[in-house]
Amino acid sequence: MTDEQINAAIAEACGWKGNVLDCDMEGNLWPSHAPRYCNDLNAIHEAEKTIFPYYATVYSNKLAQVTGAEMSDDTVYFCAVARQRAEAFLRALGKWEQPTTEQSSGVE
């Protein structure tokens, strides 16, 4: 998934109202006025709050998987960048769409 697709999917999962996807002049999709979860730790932190405590274990597992950390490694939360957290968020909710080869993060 592209950053734009991830941002839009998280916005929708968090209850964002209205049309979260618009097209620019080249036809590329991008979230309209939605937070940039892939680039903003504060924004993804607010999204993370919406899935706790119900998906805490699943999210933790997915975050470890995305970052390549050991499950017993607590630093996974401290070292994960916003993009990794966003991917783990969508994976935890079952909303991750498999990326094309050039977008792949290596996690299935």
PyRosetta script that sets phi, psi and omega in degrees:
from pyrosetta import init, pose_from_sequence

init()
pose = pose_from_sequence("MTDEQINAAIAEACGWKGNVLDCDMEGNLWPSHAPRYCNDLNAIHEAEKTIFPYYATVYSNKLAQVTGAEMSDDTVYFCAVARQRAEAFLRALGKWEQPTTEQSSGVE")
pose.set_psi(1, 145.6)
pose.set_omega(1, 175.6)
pose.set_phi(2, -79.1)
pose.set_psi(2, 164.5)
pose.set_omega(2, 176.5)
pose.set_phi(3, -57.4)
pose.set_psi(3, -40.3)
pose.set_omega(3, -178.7)
pose.set_phi(4, -64.0)
pose.set_psi(4, -42.8)
pose.set_omega(4, 178.4)
pose.set_phi(5, -65.4)
pose.set_psi(5, -40.2)
pose.set_omega(5, 178.6)
pose.set_phi(6, -63.7)
pose.set_psi(6, -48.3)
pose.set_omega(6, 179.8)
pose.set_phi(7, -57.7)
pose.set_psi(7, -43.2)
pose.set_omega(7, -179.8)
pose.set_phi(8, -66.4)
pose.set_psi(8, -42.4)
pose.set_omega(8, -179.1)
pose.set_phi(9, -65.1)
pose.set_psi(9, -40.4)
pose.set_omega(9, 178.6)
pose.set_phi(10, -68.2)
pose.set_psi(10, -41.7)
pose.set_omega(10, 178.1)
pose.set_phi(11, -57.8)
pose.set_psi(11, -44.5)
pose.set_omega(11, 178.8)
pose.set_phi(12, -64.7)
pose.set_psi(12, -42.8)
pose.set_omega(12, 180.0)
pose.set_phi(13, -63.2)
pose.set_psi(13, -29.5)
pose.set_omega(13, -179.5)
pose.set_phi(14, -89.5)
pose.set_psi(14, 5.3)
pose.set_omega(14, 176.0)
pose.set_phi(15, 88.7)
pose.set_psi(15, 19.7)
pose.set_omega(15, 178.8)
pose.set_phi(16, -58.6)
pose.set_psi(16, 130.6)
pose.set_omega(16, -178.3)
pose.set_phi(17, -95.7)
pose.set_psi(17, 148.4)
pose.set_omega(17, 177.5)
pose.set_phi(18, 93.6)
pose.set_psi(18, -172.7)
pose.set_omega(18, -178.7)
pose.set_phi(19, -82.2)
pose.set_psi(19, 108.5)
pose.set_omega(19, -177.6)
pose.set_phi(20, -83.6)
pose.set_psi(20, -13.8)
pose.set_omega(20, 179.6)
pose.set_phi(21, -114.2)
pose.set_psi(21, 129.9)
pose.set_omega(21, 172.4)
pose.set_phi(22, -127.6)
pose.set_psi(22, 167.9)
pose.set_omega(22, 177.2)
pose.set_phi(23, -112.9)
pose.set_psi(23, 141.0)
pose.set_omega(23, 173.1)
pose.set_phi(24, -85.4)
pose.set_psi(24, -174.3)
pose.set_omega(24, -175.5)
pose.set_phi(25, -62.7)
pose.set_psi(25, -25.9)
pose.set_omega(25, 179.7)
pose.set_phi(26, -90.5)
pose.set_psi(26, 1.4)
pose.set_omega(26, 179.6)
pose.set_phi(27, 86.5)
pose.set_psi(27, 8.3)
pose.set_omega(27, 178.2)
pose.set_phi(28, -78.5)
pose.set_psi(28, 137.5)
pose.set_omega(28, 178.5)
pose.set_phi(29, -79.3)
pose.set_psi(29, 143.2)
pose.set_omega(29, 174.6)
pose.set_phi(30, -155.6)
pose.set_psi(30, 146.8)
pose.set_omega(30, 180.0)
pose.set_phi(31, -68.4)
pose.set_psi(31, 131.0)
pose.set_omega(31, 179.8)
pose.set_phi(32, -85.4)
pose.set_psi(32, 109.9)
pose.set_omega(32, 176.8)
pose.set_phi(33, 62.2)
pose.set_psi(33, 11.2)
pose.set_omega(33, 178.5)
pose.set_phi(34, -85.2)
pose.set_psi(34, 154.3)
pose.set_omega(34, 177.5)
pose.set_phi(35, -58.9)
pose.set_psi(35, 151.6)
pose.set_omega(35, 178.5)
pose.set_phi(36, -94.7)
pose.set_psi(36, 76.0)
pose.set_omega(36, -174.3)
pose.set_phi(37, -57.2)
pose.set_psi(37, -33.9)
pose.set_omega(37, -177.2)
pose.set_phi(38, -71.9)
pose.set_psi(38, -16.8)
pose.set_omega(38, -175.9)
pose.set_phi(39, -123.0)
pose.set_psi(39, 1.3)
pose.set_omega(39, -172.6)
pose.set_phi(40, -132.7)
pose.set_psi(40, 107.0)
pose.set_omega(40, -179.6)
pose.set_phi(41, -60.8)
pose.set_psi(41, -34.5)
pose.set_omega(41, 178.3)
pose.set_phi(42, -65.3)
pose.set_psi(42, -41.9)
pose.set_omega(42, -179.7)
pose.set_phi(43, -65.9)
pose.set_psi(43, -45.5)
pose.set_omega(43, -178.7)
pose.set_phi(44, -69.3)
pose.set_psi(44, -30.5)
pose.set_omega(44, 176.3)
pose.set_phi(45, -62.9)
pose.set_psi(45, -41.1)
pose.set_omega(45, 177.3)
pose.set_phi(46, -63.8)
pose.set_psi(46, -38.8)
pose.set_omega(46, 177.2)
pose.set_phi(47, -66.1)
pose.set_psi(47, -41.7)
pose.set_omega(47, 179.7)
pose.set_phi(48, -57.1)
pose.set_psi(48, -36.4)
pose.set_omega(48, -179.4)
pose.set_phi(49, -60.2)
pose.set_psi(49, -27.3)
pose.set_omega(49, -175.7)
pose.set_phi(50, -75.1)
pose.set_psi(50, -17.2)
pose.set_omega(50, -177.1)
pose.set_phi(51, -106.6)
pose.set_psi(51, -3.8)
pose.set_omega(51, 178.0)
pose.set_phi(52, -92.6)
pose.set_psi(52, 145.3)
pose.set_omega(52, 1.1)
pose.set_phi(53, -89.7)
pose.set_psi(53, -2.6)
pose.set_omega(53, -170.4)
pose.set_phi(54, -62.4)
pose.set_psi(54, -38.3)
pose.set_omega(54, -177.9)
pose.set_phi(55, -111.5)
pose.set_psi(55, 18.4)
pose.set_omega(55, -174.7)
pose.set_phi(56, -56.8)
pose.set_psi(56, -47.9)
pose.set_omega(56, -178.0)
pose.set_phi(57, -68.4)
pose.set_psi(57, -43.9)
pose.set_omega(57, 179.3)
pose.set_phi(58, -62.8)
pose.set_psi(58, -45.3)
pose.set_omega(58, 179.1)
pose.set_phi(59, -61.1)
pose.set_psi(59, -44.6)
pose.set_omega(59, 179.2)
pose.set_phi(60, -58.8)
pose.set_psi(60, -44.5)
pose.set_omega(60, 178.6)
pose.set_phi(61, -63.3)
pose.set_psi(61, -44.0)
pose.set_omega(61, -179.4)
pose.set_phi(62, -67.2)
pose.set_psi(62, -37.5)
pose.set_omega(62, 178.5)
pose.set_phi(63, -65.9)
pose.set_psi(63, -41.0)
pose.set_omega(63, 176.5)
pose.set_phi(64, -63.2)
pose.set_psi(64, -40.2)
pose.set_omega(64, -180.0)
pose.set_phi(65, -64.9)
pose.set_psi(65, -45.8)
pose.set_omega(65, -178.5)
pose.set_phi(66, -65.0)
pose.set_psi(66, -38.9)
pose.set_omega(66, -177.7)
pose.set_phi(67, -85.9)
pose.set_psi(67, -13.9)
pose.set_omega(67, -177.8)
pose.set_phi(68, 78.2)
pose.set_psi(68, 16.9)
pose.set_omega(68, -178.5)
pose.set_phi(69, -84.5)
pose.set_psi(69, 159.2)
pose.set_omega(69, 173.0)
pose.set_phi(70, -75.1)
pose.set_psi(70, 145.7)
pose.set_omega(70, -178.5)
pose.set_phi(71, -59.4)
pose.set_psi(71, -29.9)
pose.set_omega(71, -178.7)
pose.set_phi(72, -83.2)
pose.set_psi(72, -0.7)
pose.set_omega(72, -175.7)
pose.set_phi(73, -89.8)
pose.set_psi(73, 103.1)
pose.set_omega(73, -179.2)
pose.set_phi(74, -66.9)
pose.set_psi(74, -17.9)
pose.set_omega(74, -178.0)
pose.set_phi(75, -70.0)
pose.set_psi(75, -10.0)
pose.set_omega(75, 178.6)
pose.set_phi(76, -54.9)
pose.set_psi(76, -36.9)
pose.set_omega(76, -179.3)
pose.set_phi(77, -74.4)
pose.set_psi(77, -32.6)
pose.set_omega(77, -178.0)
pose.set_phi(78, -78.9)
pose.set_psi(78, -30.0)
pose.set_omega(78, -173.7)
pose.set_phi(79, -98.9)
pose.set_psi(79, -13.5)
pose.set_omega(79, -178.0)
pose.set_phi(80, -69.4)
pose.set_psi(80, 129.5)
pose.set_omega(80, 177.6)
pose.set_phi(81, -80.6)
pose.set_psi(81, 168.6)
pose.set_omega(81, -176.0)
pose.set_phi(82, -57.8)
pose.set_psi(82, -40.7)
pose.set_omega(82, -178.4)
pose.set_phi(83, -62.9)
pose.set_psi(83, -41.4)
pose.set_omega(83, 178.9)
pose.set_phi(84, -66.1)
pose.set_psi(84, -41.6)
pose.set_omega(84, 178.7)
pose.set_phi(85, -64.2)
pose.set_psi(85, -39.9)
pose.set_omega(85, 179.2)
pose.set_phi(86, -64.0)
pose.set_psi(86, -42.9)
pose.set_omega(86, 178.0)
pose.set_phi(87, -63.8)
pose.set_psi(87, -45.9)
pose.set_omega(87, 179.5)
pose.set_phi(88, -61.9)
pose.set_psi(88, -38.1)
pose.set_omega(88, 178.0)
pose.set_phi(89, -57.8)
pose.set_psi(89, -51.3)
pose.set_omega(89, -178.9)
pose.set_phi(90, -68.0)
pose.set_psi(90, -36.0)
pose.set_omega(90, 177.1)
pose.set_phi(91, -64.2)
pose.set_psi(91, -39.6)
pose.set_omega(91, -179.7)
pose.set_phi(92, -63.7)
pose.set_psi(92, -33.9)
pose.set_omega(92, -179.7)
pose.set_phi(93, -89.0)
pose.set_psi(93, -2.8)
pose.set_omega(93, -178.1)
pose.set_phi(94, 72.5)
pose.set_psi(94, 25.3)
pose.set_omega(94, -177.5)
pose.set_phi(95, -110.2)
pose.set_psi(95, 9.4)
pose.set_omega(95, 179.5)
pose.set_phi(96, -78.4)
pose.set_psi(96, 130.2)
pose.set_omega(96, 175.7)
pose.set_phi(97, -101.8)
pose.set_psi(97, 131.4)
pose.set_omega(97, -176.9)
pose.set_phi(98, -58.6)
pose.set_psi(98, 126.9)
pose.set_omega(98, -178.3)
pose.set_phi(99, -75.2)
pose.set_psi(99, 162.0)
pose.set_omega(99, 172.4)
pose.set_phi(100, -72.9)
pose.set_psi(100, 171.7)
pose.set_omega(100, -175.7)
pose.set_phi(101, -56.3)
pose.set_psi(101, -42.7)
pose.set_omega(101, -177.7)
pose.set_phi(102, -74.0)
pose.set_psi(102, -14.5)
pose.set_omega(102, 178.9)
pose.set_phi(103, -100.4)
pose.set_psi(103, -5.4)
pose.set_omega(103, -169.8)
pose.set_phi(104, -62.4)
pose.set_psi(104, 138.6)
pose.set_omega(104, 176.0)
pose.set_phi(105, -99.2)
pose.set_psi(105, -5.7)
pose.set_omega(105, 179.0)
pose.set_phi(106, 92.1)
pose.set_psi(106, -1.3)
pose.set_omega(106, -179.6)
pose.set_phi(107, -106.5)
pose.set_psi(107, 136.7)
pose.set_omega(107, 178.1)
pose.set_phi(108, -115.8)
pose.dump_pdb("model.pdb")
